[in-house]
Amino acid sequence: MINNRDTEAEPRFYGFARKASAVLTHFICVFFTAFIAVLSRPGTSWFSWHPFFMTLAFCFLMTEAVLLFSPHASLIKKFSHKTKGRVHWVLQVLCVSCAALGLAAISYNKHLNGKPHFTSWHGLLGLFTVCVVGVQSLAALPLSYHSLAKGWSLAKLKRYHAASGLVTYLLGSGSLLLGLSSAWFTAAVKEHTWYLSALCPAFCALIIMNQVSSSYMAKKRLQS
Ligand code: HEM
């Protein structure tokens, strides 16, 4: 039999779990990016800029750019949707810039060392991810300048942007995970540190997937 205490404890437990996962996601964004920065020591070589800029772009900036729309995890919850949109825009421009710098650094480093380009799964998926994030950002322009997409409703554009944004985010997480499987990273850390590191992009991806799909379902419920 379910008593009153159980039904009260359940929402309280969900509330606590939501708060804890929000705090943990922000914590991962900052500390995982800082951890990779400490490990790669940006500035010590051309290569060192690559893991640093890519983690900054896809773990910190892109995660925070999406999280700010979360009703539970946003750091600017109280601000208007318009302001959130502007901050999202700035973070995404920074994300694309860091991704381009990270790609330029590794490409130049390979050129200096006379190594062939895009030969690993990480390199191939990474290149695809950087191209997709660029296209995704350009495709977002009609959200601010609606006249660029005549005949498309704003609601439809927003739905497509959220769905393709989630795919882009997952591509970024996949590229990060493959980067963590590189010879450089596996040689730099011990086994348990590797598993903990791999958990970071995986956990963030789960949180972002849950956020985007929940907001999609909520909108669908409102429409029906
Ligand atoms: C989403 C994030 C990332 C993207 C989009 C990305 C993209 C790329 C690309 C396109 C290349 C190939 C460049 C070329 O062949 O000229 C590459 C190489 C490399 N990346 Fe990343 N990277 C990311 C994150 C990381 C991280 C976090 C690490 C290390 C922890 C890393 C380590 C490496 C290494 C060691 C190489 C050289 C070996 C290879 O080509 O596989 N990357 N990356």
Boltz pocket constraint, residues with backbone or C-beta under 6 A from the ligand:
constraints:
  - pocket:
      binder: B
      contacts: [[A, 36], [A, 50], [A, 51], [A, 54], [A, 55], [A, 58], [A, 103], [A, 106], [A, 107], [A, 110], [A, 116], [A, 117], [A, 118], [A, 119], [A, 120], [A, 121], [A, 122], [A, 123], [A, 124], [A, 125], [A, 126], [A, 127], [A, 129], [A, 130], [A, 171], [A, 172], [A, 173], [A, 175], [A, 176], [A, 179], [A, 180], [A, 182], [A, 183], [A, 184], [A, 185]]
      max_distance: 6.0
